[in-house]
Amino acid sequence: MARYTGPTTRLSRRFNQHILGSGKALERRPFPPGQHGPRMRRNKQSEYAVGLNEKQKLRYIYGLLERQFRRLFEKAKRERGITGERFLQLLETRLDSVVYLLGLAKSRAAARQFVNHGHIRVNGHKVDIASYSVQSGDEIEVKGAPASRQMATRNLEENRIRNVPGWLTIDNEALKAKVTRLPNRDEMEQGINEQIIVEFYSRF
């Protein structure tokens, strides 16, 4: 399946939770999308449907293809620790996600483009791979080109109300940031039950 490029508000209404874009549409229309949406009941779902919805919801939040998403899950399963929590850490520490969390881009999709276009350096080296996994101690900065710095500064100004998580620090003037540690569970996506996703994938 290719990346979702349709209306972002449909996803929020489909999952009854703010996923992408503005959350105003969900506030105005708290029912599923489509012509029958207002009359549809959110009936009790099967265990499989609950797991599928939770998995799809998380996949849409991070904007990954199913193959990328599953590969990351398999990696988390092989590593030490709680699989679900480690899976979220791997998603959250992708370079595009970190750029978004720092406020250098308006969305994760915009952050992916910002990284792919070569505007970011990690530990002094250009990194244009959005899936690059940052580690504790890594230093991230916007490259010195005027266009890159202007774009980053504008985004920081527009996103100034967004709180940078405690595991990241940023110098807004120098446009430099540092990964001080890996995120804890309470610092990651709160609207997701990762254990349901673990149980869903364990069926296969």
C-alpha positions as CSV (number, residue, x, y, z in Angstrom):
1,M,0.0,0.0,0.0
2,A,1.3,3.4,-0.9
3,R,1.4,6.3,1.5
4,Y,-1.9,7.9,2.3
5,T,-2.4,11.1,0.2
6,G,-6.1,11.7,0.7
7,P,-7.9,14.1,3.1
8,T,-6.2,14.0,6.4
9,T,-9.4,14.8,8.4
10,R,-11.0,11.6,7.1
11,L,-8.5,9.6,9.1
12,S,-9.2,11.4,12.3
13,R,-12.9,10.8,11.9
14,R,-12.4,7.2,10.9
15,F,-10.4,6.4,14.0
16,N,-12.4,8.9,16.2
17,Q,-9.0,10.4,17.2
18,H,-6.8,13.2,15.9
19,I,-4.4,11.6,13.6
20,L,-3.1,14.0,10.9
21,G,-3.8,17.6,10.0
22,S,-6.2,19.8,12.0
23,G,-8.4,18.3,14.7
24,K,-11.2,20.8,14.0
25,A,-13.0,18.6,11.6
26,L,-13.3,15.9,14.3
27,E,-14.7,18.4,16.7
28,R,-17.3,19.6,14.1
29,R,-18.2,16.1,12.9
30,P,-17.6,13.5,15.6
31,F,-18.8,10.6,13.4
32,P,-17.2,8.4,10.7
33,P,-16.7,9.9,7.2
34,G,-19.0,9.2,4.2
35,Q,-22.6,9.9,3.4
36,H,-23.8,7.3,6.0
37,G,-21.4,8.6,8.7
38,P,-24.0,10.5,10.8
39,R,-26.2,7.4,11.0
40,M,-23.5,4.8,11.6
41,R,-23.0,3.4,15.0
42,R,-19.6,2.5,16.3
43,N,-20.5,-1.1,17.0
44,K,-18.5,-3.5,19.0
45,Q,-15.6,-4.7,16.9
46,S,-14.0,-8.1,16.7
47,E,-10.6,-8.7,18.4
48,Y,-9.0,-8.8,14.9
49,A,-10.6,-5.5,13.8
50,V,-9.5,-3.8,17.0
51,G,-5.9,-4.9,16.4
52,L,-6.0,-3.9,12.8
53,N,-7.4,-0.5,13.5
54,E,-4.8,0.2,16.2
55,K,-2.0,-0.9,13.9
56,Q,-3.3,1.2,11.0
57,K,-3.7,4.2,13.3
58,L,-0.1,4.1,14.4
59,R,1.1,3.5,10.8
60,Y,-0.8,6.5,9.6
61,I,0.6,8.7,12.4
62,Y,4.1,8.0,11.4
63,G,3.3,7.8,7.6
64,L,5.0,4.5,6.9
65,L,4.3,1.8,4.4
66,E,3.2,-1.6,5.7
67,R,6.5,-3.2,4.8
68,Q,8.5,-0.5,6.6
69,F,6.2,-0.7,9.6
70,R,6.4,-4.5,9.9
71,R,10.1,-4.5,9.4
72,L,10.5,-2.1,12.3
73,F,8.3,-4.2,14.5
74,E,10.3,-7.4,13.7
75,K,13.4,-5.4,14.7
76,A,11.8,-4.4,18.0
77,K,10.8,-8.0,18.7
78,R,14.4,-9.2,18.3
79,E,15.8,-6.6,20.7
80,R,15.9,-6.7,24.5
81,G,13.1,-5.0,26.5
82,I,9.3,-4.7,26.2
83,T,8.5,-5.2,22.5
84,G,5.7,-2.7,22.3
85,E,7.7,0.1,24.0
86,R,10.8,-0.6,22.0
87,F,8.7,-0.5,18.8
88,L,7.5,3.0,19.7
89,Q,11.0,4.1,20.5
90,L,12.2,3.0,17.1
91,L,9.4,4.9,15.5
92,E,9.9,8.0,17.6
93,T,13.7,8.1,17.1
94,R,13.5,8.1,13.3
95,L,15.2,11.2,12.0
96,D,12.1,12.6,10.4
97,S,10.1,12.1,13.6
98,V,12.9,13.8,15.6
99,V,12.9,16.8,13.2
100,Y,9.2,17.1,13.6
101,L,9.3,16.9,17.4
102,L,12.0,19.6,17.5
103,G,9.6,21.9,15.7
104,L,11.7,22.2,12.5
105,A,8.8,21.0,10.4
106,K,5.0,21.4,10.6
107,S,4.3,17.7,10.2
108,R,6.1,14.4,10.0
109,A,5.5,14.4,6.2
110,A,7.1,17.8,6.0
111,A,9.9,16.6,8.2
112,R,10.5,13.7,5.9
113,Q,10.8,16.0,3.0
114,F,13.1,18.3,4.9
115,V,15.4,15.5,5.7
116,N,15.3,13.9,2.2
117,H,16.2,17.3,0.6
118,G,19.5,17.3,2.6
119,H,18.8,20.1,5.1
120,I,19.8,18.1,8.2
121,R,23.2,17.1,9.5
122,V,23.8,14.5,12.2
123,N,27.1,14.5,14.1
124,G,28.5,16.8,11.4
125,H,27.6,14.6,8.5
126,K,24.8,15.1,6.0
127,V,22.0,12.6,6.4
128,D,19.2,12.6,3.9
129,I,17.5,9.3,4.9
130,A,14.3,9.9,6.8
131,S,14.4,6.5,8.5
132,Y,17.8,7.0,10.0
133,S,17.7,6.0,13.6
134,V,19.2,8.5,16.0
135,Q,21.0,7.4,19.2
136,S,21.5,8.9,22.6
137,G,24.3,11.6,22.3
138,D,23.7,12.3,18.6
139,E,23.8,16.0,17.6
140,I,21.4,17.2,15.0
141,E,21.7,20.6,13.2
142,V,20.3,22.4,10.2
143,K,23.0,22.8,7.5
144,G,24.5,26.3,7.0
145,A,22.8,27.1,3.7
146,P,20.7,30.3,4.0
147,A,17.6,28.6,2.5
148,S,17.8,25.7,4.9
149,R,18.2,28.0,8.0
150,Q,15.4,30.4,6.9
151,M,13.0,27.5,6.4
152,A,13.9,26.0,9.8
153,T,13.7,29.4,11.6
154,R,10.2,30.0,10.1
155,N,9.0,26.6,11.1
156,L,10.3,27.0,14.7
157,E,8.5,30.3,14.9
158,E,5.2,28.8,13.7
159,N,5.6,25.8,16.0
160,R,6.7,27.6,19.1
161,I,3.7,26.5,21.1
162,R,4.7,22.8,20.6
163,N,6.7,21.5,23.5
164,V,9.9,19.7,22.8
165,P,10.0,16.4,24.7
166,G,12.4,16.0,27.6
167,W,14.7,13.6,25.8
168,L,15.6,16.3,23.2
169,T,17.3,19.7,23.7
170,I,17.4,22.4,21.1
171,D,19.2,25.7,20.7
172,N,16.8,27.8,18.6
173,E,19.4,30.4,17.7
174,A,22.1,28.0,16.5
175,L,19.5,25.6,15.1
176,K,21.3,22.7,16.8
177,A,19.7,19.9,18.9
178,K,20.9,16.9,20.9
179,V,19.4,13.6,21.8
180,T,20.1,13.3,25.5
181,R,18.6,9.9,25.9
182,L,16.0,7.5,24.5
183,P,12.3,8.5,25.2
184,N,10.3,6.9,28.0
185,R,6.8,5.5,27.3
186,D,5.0,8.5,28.8
187,E,7.0,10.8,26.4
188,M,5.7,8.9,23.3
189,E,2.4,8.7,21.5
190,Q,-0.3,8.5,24.2
191,G,-3.3,7.6,22.0
192,I,-2.0,4.2,21.1
193,N,-2.2,0.8,22.9
194,E,1.0,-0.8,21.6
195,Q,0.2,-4.1,23.3
196,I,-2.8,-4.6,21.0
197,I,-0.5,-4.2,18.0
198,V,2.0,-6.7,19.5
199,E,-0.9,-9.2,19.9
200,F,-2.2,-8.5,16.4
201,Y,1.1,-9.3,14.8
202,S,1.6,-12.4,16.9
203,R,-1.3,-13.9,15.1
204,F,0.8,-14.3,11.9
